[in-house]
C-alpha cells in the first residue's frame, strides 16, 4: 500500500464516501490525524484519553499500560493505522 501511495499525487486528498449525500466528500488534507496515523501516534492519543478516563482511579497507570499493550499487541510503533468508520 505504501509503495502504491508513493506513485500517487502528493497533493491528493483522502476521500471517504458519505452515505447521506451519495458522494465521496470527506477530505483529510492534514495528516497525521486521528484517522490516519502511526501506531506510536495512536498510542499517545489513547494514553491521553485513558488518563482522563481513569483519573483518580487506583492503579490507573497499570490499567492504562495493560489496555494499550492489549490493543497494540500485534503492531509495531512504525506501522500505519487507517481507521475506517
C-alpha positions as CSV (number, residue, x, y, z in Angstrom):
1,X,0.0,0.0,0.0
2,X,2.8,2.4,0.9
3,X,4.6,1.7,-2.4
4,X,1.3,2.3,-4.3
5,X,0.7,5.6,-2.5
6,X,4.2,6.8,-3.3
7,X,3.2,6.7,-7.0
8,X,0.2,9.0,-6.5
9,X,-0.2,12.7,-6.5
10,X,1.3,14.0,-3.2
11,X,-1.3,16.8,-3.1
12,X,-4.3,14.4,-3.4
13,X,-6.8,14.4,-0.6
14,X,-8.1,11.3,1.2
15,X,-11.8,10.8,0.4
16,X,-14.4,8.9,2.2
17,X,-17.9,8.0,1.0
18,X,-20.6,10.0,2.8
19,X,-23.9,8.0,2.6
20,X,-26.3,10.8,3.1
21,X,-25.0,12.8,0.1
22,X,-24.2,9.7,-2.1
23,X,-20.8,11.1,-2.9
24,X,-17.1,10.9,-1.9
25,X,-16.8,14.1,0.0
26,X,-14.6,13.8,3.1
27,X,-11.2,15.2,2.7
28,X,-8.2,14.9,5.1
29,X,-5.7,17.4,3.9
30,X,-3.8,17.4,7.3
31,X,-2.0,14.2,8.3
32,X,-1.4,12.6,10.7
33,X,-4.8,12.9,12.3
34,X,-7.0,10.7,14.5
35,X,-8.0,8.5,11.5
36,X,-4.6,8.1,9.7
37,X,-1.5,7.9,11.8
38,X,1.3,5.7,13.0
39,X,0.8,3.2,15.9
40,X,3.0,5.4,18.1
41,X,0.8,8.4,17.4
42,X,-2.3,6.5,18.2
43,X,-0.8,5.0,21.4
44,X,-0.1,8.6,22.6
45,X,-3.7,9.6,21.9
46,X,-5.1,6.5,23.5
47,X,-2.9,7.1,26.6
48,X,-4.1,10.6,26.9
49,X,-7.8,9.5,26.6
50,X,-7.3,6.7,29.2
51,X,-5.5,9.0,31.6
52,X,-8.6,11.2,31.6
53,X,-10.9,8.2,31.8
54,X,-9.1,6.6,34.8
55,X,-8.2,9.9,36.6
56,X,-8.1,9.3,40.3
57,X,-8.6,5.5,39.9
58,X,-6.3,3.3,42.0
59,X,-3.7,1.6,39.8
60,X,-4.6,3.7,36.8
61,X,-1.1,3.5,35.2
62,X,-1.1,-0.3,35.3
63,X,-4.6,-0.4,33.8
64,X,-3.6,2.0,31.0
65,X,-0.5,0.1,30.2
66,X,-2.4,-3.2,30.0
67,X,-5.1,-1.7,27.7
68,X,-2.5,-0.2,25.4
69,X,-0.5,-3.4,25.3
70,X,-3.6,-5.5,24.5
71,X,-4.8,-3.1,21.8
72,X,-1.5,-2.9,20.0
73,X,0.0,-6.4,20.8
74,X,0.4,-7.2,17.1
75,X,1.6,-3.8,15.9
76,X,4.9,-2.0,15.7
77,X,5.2,1.7,16.5
78,X,6.1,2.5,12.9
79,X,3.0,0.6,11.4
80,X,0.4,2.8,9.8
81,X,-3.2,2.9,11.1
82,X,-6.1,3.7,8.8
83,X,-9.4,3.8,10.6
84,X,-12.5,3.0,8.5
85,X,-15.7,4.2,10.1
